Amino acid sequence: MSPISMLLIGFAMSTDAFAAAVGKGAAMRKPRFPDALRAGLIFGVIEAITPVIGWLLGRAASSYVEAFDHWIAFVLLGALGVHMIINGVKPDAEEADEDGDKHRGFWHLAVTGFATSIDAMAVGVGLAFLDVHIGVMAAVIGLCTLVMVTTGIMLGRVLGSMIGKRAEIAGGVILILVGSAILYEHLSGAVG
């Protein structure tokens, strides 16, 4: 997998966390950089661990599905992309809390970080069937998430939730494009 594809996946995986961070930043009275960085670290670590778990699960099943692994990667990335686009289009169900301090607790951030990283676990399953170093990919996803969440919280107060939804839509489109590129590479390699 090319470094550009890895970076695109990293940023695509962090867009839902970015959307959540923009919402959290908007709900905080005055987000400070140390608070934003702390949230970014929590989200980044969780987002880096989950694709490794998915990759391990995928590697355990890889010998059984080697002939159609590119289709699995395509379907997983495509489905996650469509899911992210749908989430980006539908209106928010939860209103911002009046007390911004509740949004900064470790466990609340960890649960939110895990919830936004489920897609990274599924991507990890798909990556198990590709020629990619999972440690590097996990680090890229974690660093992208760290940057996106920290930035999202700091921008949340100014931008509100509008940009967060657009970021999630863009991340979904990127996942669909990366999945399509993987499928195209395998099919064109098989034909040529």
MARVEXTI-436436 format. One record per atom (N, C-alpha, C): z, y negated, x negated; residue in three letters. Coordinates in steps of 0.1 Angstrom, whole numbers, plus 5000, padded with zeros to 4 digits. Example, Ala and Ser with C-alpha at 12.3 -4.5 7.8 and 13.67 -1.06 7.14 Angstrom:
residues 2
507850574868ALA
507850454877ALA
507850334868ALA
507150224872SER
507150114863SER
507950004871SER
This chain:
residues 192
500050124991MET
500050005000MET
500049884991MET
499249784995SER
499149664986SER
500349574988SER
500649494978PRO
501749404978PRO
501649304990PRO
500449264993ILE
500249175005ILE
500649245018ILE
500249365019SER
500649445031SER
502149465032SER
502749495021MET
504249505020MET
504949375024MET
504449265019LEU
504949135023LEU
504749105038LEU
503649135043LEU
503349105057LEU
504249195066LEU
504449315062ILE
505449405069ILE
506849345068ILE
507249305056GLY
508549245055GLY
508749125064GLY
507749035065PHE
507948915073PHE
507848955088PHE
506949055091ALA
506849095105ALA
508149165110ALA
508849235101MET
510049305105MET
511249195106MET
511049085100SER
512148985101SER
511948885112SER
510848885119THR
510548785129THR
511548795141THR
511848915145ASP
512848935156ASP
514248885152ASP
514548905139ALA
515848855134ALA
515748705133ALA
514648655129PHE
514448505129PHE
514648445143PHE
514048515153ALA
514148465167ALA
515648465171ALA
516348565168ALA
517748575171ALA
518548465164ALA
518148445151ALA
518848345143ALA
518648205148ALA
517348175153VAL
517148045159VAL
517948025171VAL
518148125179GLY
519048115191GLY
520448095187GLY
520948165176LYS
522248145172LYS
522448005166LYS
521547965158GLY
521647825153GLY
521647725164GLY
520847745174ALA
520847645185ALA
522247645193ALA
522847765193ALA
524147775200ALA
525347725192ALA
525147715179MET
526247665170MET
526347515171MET
527547465170ARG
527647315171ARG
526947245160ARG
527247285148LYS
526647235136LYS
526547345125LYS
525547415125PRO
525447525115PRO
525447475101PRO
526247535093ARG
526347495078ARG
525547595070ARG
525047555059PHE
524347645050PHE
525147775046PHE
526347765043PRO
527147885040PRO
527147985051PRO
527347935064ASP
527348025075ASP
525948085077ASP
524948005075ALA
523548055077ALA
523248165066ALA
523648135054LEU
523448235043LEU
524248365045LEU
525448355050ARG
526248475054ARG
525548555064ARG
525048495075ALA
524348565085ALA
523048625079ALA
522348555071GLY
521148605064GLY
521448725056GLY
522548725049LEU
522948845041LEU
523248965049LEU
524048945060ILE
524349055069ILE
523049115075ILE
522249025081PHE
520949075087PHE
520149145076PHE
520049085064GLY
519149135054GLY
519549275049GLY
520849295047VAL
521349425042VAL
521049535053VAL
521349495065ILE
521149595076ILE
519649625077ILE
518849515077GLU
517349535078GLU
516749615067GLU
517449605055ALA
516949685043ALA
517349835044ALA
518449865050ILE
518950005051ILE
518250085062ILE
517850025073THR
517350095084THR
515950155081THR
515050095073PRO
513750165071PRO
513950285061PRO
514950275053VAL
515250385044VAL
515650505052VAL
516550485062ILE
516950595071ILE
515750655078ILE
514850565084GLY
513650615090GLY
512750685081GLY
512650635069TRP
511750705058TRP
512250845055TRP
513650855054LEU
514150985052LEU
513851085063LEU
514051035075LEU
513651115087LEU
512151155087LEU
511351055084GLY
509951085083GLY
509551185072GLY
510151175061ARG
509851265049ARG
510251405053ARG
511351425061ALA
511751555065ALA
510651625073ALA
509951545081ALA
508951595090ALA
507551585084ALA
507351525072SER
505951495067SER
505151625065SER
505651735061SER
504851855058SER
504251905071SER
504851875082TYR
504351925095TYR
503251835101TYR
503151715097VAL
502251615103VAL
501251555093VAL
501151615082GLU
500351555071GLU
498851525075GLU
498351605084ALA
496951585087ALA
496651465096ALA
497651425104PHE
497451305113PHE
498551195110PHE
499051195098ASP
500051095095ASP
499650945097ASP
498350915094HIS
497850785095HIS
497850745110HIS
497650835119TRP
497650805133TRP
499050775138TRP
500050845132ILE
501450825135ILE
501850675131ILE
501450645118ALA
501750505114ALA
501050405122ALA
499850425126PHE
499050335135PHE
499750315148PHE
500150435155VAL
500750425168VAL
502150355167VAL
502950395157LEU
504250335156LEU
504150185154LEU
503350145144LEU
503250005141LEU
502649925153LEU
501649985160GLY
501049925171GLY
501949915183GLY
502750015186ALA
503650015197ALA
504749915194ALA
505249905182LEU
506249805179LEU
505749665180LEU
504449645175GLY
503849515176GLY
503649475191GLY
503249565199VAL
503149535214VAL
504449495220VAL
505449575216HIS
506849555221HIS
507349415216HIS
507049375204MET
507549245199MET
506749135206MET
505449155209ILE
504749055217ILE
505249035231ILE
505549145237ILE
506149145251ILE
507449075251ILE
508349105241ASN
509649035240ASN
509448885237ASN
508348855230GLY
508148715227GLY
507548635238GLY
506948705248VAL
506348635259VAL
507348625271VAL
508248725273LYS
509148715284LYS
510248615282LYS
510748555293PRO
511848455291PRO
513148525287PRO
513948445280ASP
515348485276ASP
516148525288ASP
516848635287ALA
517848675297ALA
519148615295ALA
519548595282GLU
520848545279GLU
520948395276GLU
521848335282GLU
522048185280GLU
522848165267GLU
522648055261ALA
523448015249ALA
524947995253ALA
525848045245ASP
527248035248ASP
527747895244ASP
528747845251GLU
529247715248GLU
530047715235GLU
530747825232ASP
531547825220ASP
530747885209ASP
530247795200GLY
529347845189GLY
530147935179GLY
531447925178ASP
532148005169ASP
532048155171ASP
531848195184LYS
531748335187LYS
530448395181LYS
529548305179HIS
528248355174HIS
528248385159HIS
529348355152ARG
529448365138ARG
530248485133ARG
530948555142GLY
531848665138GLY
531048775131GLY
531648835121PHE
530948945114PHE
530449055123PHE
531249105132TRP
530849225140TRP
529749185149TRP
529849065155HIS
528749015164HIS
527449005156HIS
527448955144LEU
526248945136LEU
525749075132LEU
526649165128ALA
526249305124ALA
525649375136ALA
526149365148VAL
525549435159VAL
524249375162VAL
524149245162THR
522849175164THR
521849215153THR
522249225141GLY
521449265130GLY
520949405132GLY
521749495136PHE
521349635138PHE
520349635150PHE
520649565160ALA
519749565172ALA
518349515168ALA
518249415159THR
516949365155THR
516349455145THR
517049555139SER
516449635128SER
516049765133SER
516149805146ILE
515649935151ILE
514149945148ILE
513449845149ASP
512049855146ASP
511749885132ASP
512549835123ALA
512449865109ALA
512650005106ALA
513550075113MET
513750215112MET
512550295116MET
511950255127ALA
510650315131ALA
509550295121ALA
509450175116VAL
508450155105VAL
508750245093VAL
510050265090GLY
510350355079GLY
509850495081GLY
509950535094VAL
509350675097VAL
507850675094VAL
507150565098GLY
505750555096GLY
505450545081GLY
506250475073LEU
506050465059LEU
506250595051LEU
506950685057ALA
507150815050ALA
505850885048ALA
504850855056PHE
503550925056PHE
502550855047PHE
502950745041LEU
502050665033LEU
502450665018LEU
501650615010ASP
501950604996ASP
502650464993ASP
503950464995VAL
504650344994VAL
506050374988VAL
506550294979HIS
507850314973HIS
508850254983HIS
509650334989ILE
510550285000ILE
511650194995ILE
512050204982GLY
513050114977GLY
512549974976GLY
511249964971VAL
510649834970VAL
510449774984VAL
509949854993MET
509649815007MET
510949765014MET
512049845012ALA
513349805018ALA
513849675012ALA
513649654999ALA
514049524993ALA
513249414998ALA
511949435000VAL
511049325005VAL
511449295020VAL
511749395028ILE
512149365042ILE
513549295042ILE
514449335034GLY
515749275033GLY
515749135028GLY
514949105018LEU
514748965013LEU
514048875023LEU
513048925029CYS
512348845039CYS
513248815051CYS
514048915055THR
515048885066THR
516148785061THR
516648805049LEU
517648705044LEU
517048565045LEU
515848545040VAL
515248405041VAL
514948365055VAL
514448455063MET
514048415077MET
515348385085MET
516348465084VAL
517548435092VAL
518248315088VAL
518448295074THR
519048175069THR
518348045074THR
517048055073THR
516147945077THR
516247925092THR
516248035100GLY
516248035114GLY
517547965120GLY
518647995114ILE
519947935118ILE
519947785115ILE
519447755103MET
519447605100MET
518447535109MET
517347595112LEU
516347525121LEU
516647535136LEU
517547625139GLY
517847655153GLY
518347535161GLY
519147455155ARG
519647335161ARG
518547235165ARG
517647225156VAL
516547135158VAL
515447185167VAL
515047315165LEU
513847365171LEU
514147445184LEU
515347485186GLY
515747565198GLY
515047695198GLY
514947755210SER
514447895210SER
512947905211SER
512247795213MET
510847795215MET
510047855203MET
510447815191ILE
509647875179ILE
510048015177ILE
511248055180GLY
511748195178GLY
510848295185GLY
510448255198LYS
509648345206LYS
508248355199LYS
507748245195ARG
506348245189ARG
506348325176ARG
507448315168ALA
507548395156ALA
507548545159ALA
508248585170GLU
508248725174GLU
506848775178GLU
506048685185ILE
504748725189ILE
503848735177ILE
503948645167ALA
503248655155ALA
503548775147ALA
504848815146GLY
505248935140GLY
504649065146GLY
504549065159GLY
503949175167GLY
502449185163GLY
501749075163VAL
500349075159VAL
500149125145VAL
501049085136ILE
500949125122ILE
501049285121ILE
502049335128LEU
502249485128LEU
501049555133LEU
500449505144ILE
499249575150ILE
498149565139ILE
497949455133LEU
496949445122LEU
497149535110LEU
498449545106VAL
498749635095VAL
498449775099VAL
498949815111GLY
498649955115GLY
497249985116GLY
496449885121SER
494949905122SER
494349915108SER
494849845099ALA
494349845085ALA
494649985079ALA
495850035081ILE
496150175076ILE
495250275082ILE
495050275095LEU
494150365102LEU
492750355096LEU
492250235095TYR
490850215089TYR
490750265075TYR
491750235067GLU
491750285053GLU
491650445052GLU
492450515061HIS
492350655061HIS
491150715066HIS
490650655077LEU
489450705084LEU
488250675075LEU
488150555069SER
486950525060SER
487050605048SER
488250645043GLY
488350725031GLY
487950875034GLY
488250915046ALA
487851055050ALA
486351065052ALA
485750955057VAL
484350955060VAL
483550945047VAL
484050855038GLY
483250825025GLY
483650915014GLY
